[in-house]
């Protein structure tokens, strides 16, 4: 199912202007809608933990990841051993450091697997979130709106909207645009309320479908089910703190816009609304448990790595019920 390209570039720019939060928290703000989360919200979210059951939502960081080079030349993590047990048993380390040990390293793009986009990740013209000039992100990183600003912010009430289960399918079709009506009807069916400051997670079933087939295909940058462009206004009005999904880029692909605008939803959400994206989340076990107990809210914790001036970070989010 391919969505019609019904939006022009001007439509996207008009939506960004209509949904802009620039200046809402002052000219120096680098947090965007994370400002909606209060200490009271976090304390209240902690009370959602009743069984102590933890669901890890992070995809494994290994060579079997989804990246195929389709977008931006991203690759899957490269894992290298720096010291091994075979070295130890061979006595190599006895002659050097006098300690038998194993050590390793990884080399990866910060957005190759389950990850947060920082507010410095996407520009609107020559500017990023809150009107900061895009040139503040240079070869040394993001001087404003870097991922390190979120190191102690990504905790609160999580809500899963299992749109695939609501539609009674294991996976939404590639190109299926999840509309405002879909979101609201899913929430109503699940008897869950979307509140200010929530971490909202959308399940399409796409990742599970790829894992079941044993191949990623065009998952990373190809066609996908995802949020329709119209949901930008809904996200702005709901005042949620983050939007997350089990897909590569949250929004529907092919996009619903003229070819010269790639990822129009991103143009609005990150730089204008000031909302971070949590992408490539593994949701099967959480979704099955929510369906079993009828509770689609939980305590959510997903701190990024404290990468100075980073435009994104790998994460292993935890949903705790």
C-alpha positions in Angstrom: 0.0 0.0 0.0 1.6 3.3 -1.1 0.3 6.5 0.4 -0.6 9.3 -2.0 1.9 12.1 -2.3 -0.7 14.7 -1.3 1.5 17.2 0.6 3.7 19.8 -1.0 6.9 21.2 0.4 5.0 24.3 1.4 2.5 22.2 3.3 5.3 20.8 5.3 6.8 24.2 6.0 3.3 25.5 7.0 2.8 22.6 9.4 6.2 23.2 10.9 5.3 26.8 11.5 1.9 25.9 13.0 3.4 23.3 15.3 6.5 25.2 16.3 7.4 25.3 20.0 10.4 27.7 19.4 10.8 30.0 22.3 8.2 28.3 24.4 10.8 27.5 27.1 13.1 30.5 26.4 15.7 31.3 23.8 18.4 29.0 25.3 16.3 25.8 25.6 17.8 22.5 24.3 15.3 20.0 25.7 12.2 20.7 23.7 9.1 18.9 24.8 11.0 17.0 27.5 10.2 20.1 29.5 6.7 18.7 29.9 8.0 16.0 32.2 7.9 17.0 35.9 9.5 15.3 38.9 5.9 14.5 40.0 5.3 12.8 36.7 8.3 10.6 37.2 7.3 9.7 40.7 3.8 8.9 39.5 5.2 6.7 36.7 7.3 4.7 39.2 4.0 3.6 40.9 3.1 1.8 37.7 5.7 -0.9 38.6 3.5 -3.6 40.2 5.1 -7.0 39.2 8.7 -6.0 38.8 8.7 -7.4 35.3 11.3 -5.8 32.9 11.1 -5.8 29.1 14.3 -4.8 27.2 13.3 -3.0 24.1 16.8 -2.7 22.5 17.9 -4.6 19.4 21.1 -6.5 19.8 24.3 -4.6 18.8 25.8 -7.1 16.4 26.6 -7.7 12.8 23.1 -9.1 12.2 21.5 -5.7 12.6 19.2 -4.0 10.1 21.6 -1.6 8.3 22.2 -2.3 4.7 23.7 1.0 3.6 20.4 2.1 2.0 20.4 5.4 4.0 23.4 7.5 4.8 26.0 4.7 4.6 25.2 3.5 8.1 26.5 0.1 9.0 25.9 -2.6 11.6 28.1 -2.6 14.7 31.7 -4.0 14.3 32.8 -5.9 17.3 36.5 -6.4 17.7 38.4 -8.3 20.4 41.4 -6.5 21.9 42.4 -9.3 24.2 41.2 -12.9 24.5 41.2 -16.0 26.6 43.3 -17.7 23.9 45.9 -14.9 24.4 45.8 -15.5 28.2 46.2 -19.3 28.0 49.0 -18.9 25.5 50.8 -16.8 28.1 51.1 -13.7 26.0 49.6 -11.4 28.7 51.9 -12.9 31.4 54.9 -11.4 29.5 53.3 -7.9 29.1 50.8 -6.7 31.7 50.9 -9.6 34.1 47.1 -10.0 34.1 45.0 -12.5 32.3 41.9 -10.8 30.9 39.6 -10.2 27.9 38.8 -6.8 26.3 36.9 -5.6 23.3 35.7 -2.6 21.3 32.8 -1.7 19.1 32.7 0.6 16.1 29.2 1.8 15.1 27.1 4.7 13.9 25.1 6.1 16.8 21.9 5.4 15.0 22.5 1.9 13.6 20.2 0.1 16.0 17.7 1.0 18.8 18.4 4.7 19.3 17.4 8.2 20.2 17.6 11.1 17.7 19.0 14.2 19.4 17.3 17.6 18.6 20.4 18.4 16.5 19.7 15.5 14.2 17.3 17.2 11.7 17.3 20.7 10.3 14.5 22.9 9.1 16.1 24.9 6.4 19.2 26.5 8.0 18.1 26.0 11.5 17.5 23.3 14.1 15.4 23.2 17.3 14.6 26.5 18.9 16.0 28.5 15.9 19.7 27.6 16.6 21.8 27.8 13.4 22.4 24.5 11.7 26.1 25.4 11.4 26.5 24.9 15.1 26.7 21.2 14.2 30.1 20.9 12.6 32.9 18.4 12.3 33.4 18.5 16.1 29.7 17.7 16.8 26.6 19.5 17.9 27.4 22.6 19.9 23.7 23.0 20.7 21.0 20.4 21.2 23.4 17.4 21.6 22.3 14.1 23.0 24.2 14.7 26.2 21.4 17.1 27.3 19.1 14.0 27.7 21.5 12.0 29.9 19.2 12.3 32.9 15.8 13.0 31.2 14.6 9.9 29.5 12.4 8.4 32.2 8.7 8.6 32.9 5.4 7.1 31.9 5.5 4.9 28.8 2.4 4.0 26.8 2.3 1.4 24.0 -0.2 1.8 21.2 -0.4 -1.6 19.5 -1.9 -0.5 16.2 -1.1 -3.8 14.5 -3.0 -5.8 17.2 -5.9 -3.3 17.0 -6.0 -3.9 13.2 -5.9 -7.6 13.9 -2.8 -8.2 11.8 0.7 -9.4 12.8 2.2 -6.6 10.8 0.9 -3.5 9.1 1.5 -3.4 5.3 4.5 -1.5 4.0 3.3 2.0 3.1 0.3 1.9 5.5 -0.2 5.4 7.0 -1.2 5.2 10.7 -3.7 8.0 11.0 -4.9 10.1 13.9 -8.1 8.0 13.8 -6.0 4.8 14.1 -4.2 6.2 17.1 -7.3 7.3 19.0 -9.2 4.1 18.3 -6.3 2.0 19.4 -6.1 4.0 22.6 -9.8 3.6 23.2 -9.7 -0.1 22.5 -6.8 -0.5 25.0 -8.5 1.8 27.5 -5.4 3.9 27.9 -5.1 7.7 28.0 -2.4 9.6 26.3 -1.1 12.3 28.7 1.2 15.2 28.6 4.8 14.2 29.1 4.3 10.5 28.0 6.8 8.4 26.1 4.5 7.1 23.3 5.5 3.9 21.6 3.8 2.7 18.3 3.9 -0.9 17.3 3.4 -1.8 13.6 4.8 -5.3 13.8 7.4 -4.6 11.0 10.5 -5.5 13.0 8.9 -8.7 14.2 8.0 -9.6 10.7 11.7 -9.1 9.6 13.0 -11.1 12.5 10.6 -14.0 11.8 11.6 -14.1 8.2 15.3 -14.0 9.1 16.1 -11.1 6.8 15.8 -7.3 7.0 15.2 -6.5 3.3 14.5 -2.7 3.0 13.8 -2.2 6.7 16.5 0.5 7.1 15.3 3.2 4.8 12.9 1.3 2.6 9.1 1.1 2.5 7.4 0.8 5.9 4.2 1.3 7.8 4.3 4.3 9.9 2.7 7.5 11.2 0.9 9.6 8.6 2.0 13.2 8.2 -1.3 14.4 9.6 -0.2 13.1 13.1 2.2 16.0 13.4 -0.7 18.2 14.6 -1.9 15.4 17.0 1.6 15.0 18.5 1.9 18.8 18.9 -1.5 19.1 20.7 -1.0 16.0 22.9 2.2 17.5 24.3 3.9 14.1 24.7 7.6 13.9 25.5 8.8 11.5 22.9 7.6 9.4 20.0 8.9 5.9 19.4 8.3 3.0 17.1 9.5 -0.5 16.0 10.3 0.9 12.6 13.5 2.5 11.2 12.0 6.0 11.0 8.6 6.1 12.6 6.8 7.8 9.7 5.2 6.0 6.7 7.4 5.2 3.7 7.0 5.9 0.9 6.4 9.4 2.3 3.2 11.3 1.6 5.0 14.2 0.2 6.5 15.5 -3.0 9.8 13.8 -3.9 12.0 16.8 -3.0 11.0 16.4 0.7 12.4 13.2 2.3 10.9 12.3 5.7 8.5 15.3 6.0 7.3 14.1 9.5 10.9 14.5 10.6 11.0 18.1 9.3 8.2 19.0 11.7 8.7 16.8 14.7 12.3 17.2 15.6 13.3 20.8 14.7 9.9 22.5 15.1 7.9 20.6 17.8 11.1 19.7 19.6 10.3 16.1 20.1 12.9 13.3 20.0 12.5 10.1 18.2 13.1 6.6 19.6 13.5 4.3 16.7 14.1 0.6 15.9 12.5 -0.6 19.2 11.9 -4.3 19.8 8.3 -4.6 21.1 7.1 -8.2 20.8 7.4 -9.3 24.4 6.1 -6.1 25.8 3.1 -6.1 23.4 2.3 -9.7 24.2 2.3 -8.9 28.0 0.2 -5.8 27.6 -2.3 -7.8 25.6 -2.4 -10.5 28.3 -2.9 -8.2 31.3 -4.7 -5.3 29.6 -2.2 -2.7 30.9 -0.6 -0.6 28.2 1.2 1.8 30.5 4.4 1.2 32.4 7.5 2.9 33.8 9.9 3.7 31.0 13.6 4.3 31.3 15.9 4.9 28.3 18.9 7.1 29.0 21.2 7.8 26.1 25.0 7.3 26.3 26.6 10.6 27.5 28.1 11.4 24.1 29.4 14.9 24.1 27.9 16.9 21.2 26.3 13.7 19.8 23.4 13.8 17.3 22.1 10.4 18.5 22.8 7.5 20.8 22.2 3.8 20.9 20.0 2.7 23.8 18.5 -0.3 25.5 15.2 1.0 26.7 13.5 -0.7 29.7 9.7 -1.0 30.1 8.9 -2.1 33.7 5.5 -3.3 34.8 
